[in-house]
Amino acid sequence: MEKSDLLKIIGKRVQENRIIKGLSQVDLVGKMEGNIDTTNISRIESGRTNPTIYTLYRISQALEVELTDLVKF
């Protein structure tokens, strides 16, 4: 699997879980611990950036899902 494909899959999972929870990107940023910009969430969801494992962990906590739900294949 190519890196770009992997990033798109993870981004799609973040976006799907965010939408299921009824959150906008701004809402998600507001629920996350630490500093992150809304544009970073947009880049993650579109697969244009490679988030750190810690960022994915913070996203999973804000979405109230397991980290593995975002990264399992």
Secondary structure, 3 states (H helix, E strand, C coil): CCHHHHHHHHHHHHHHHHHHCCCCHHHHHHHCCCCCCHHHHHHHHCCCCCCCHHHHHHHHHHHCCCHHHHHCC
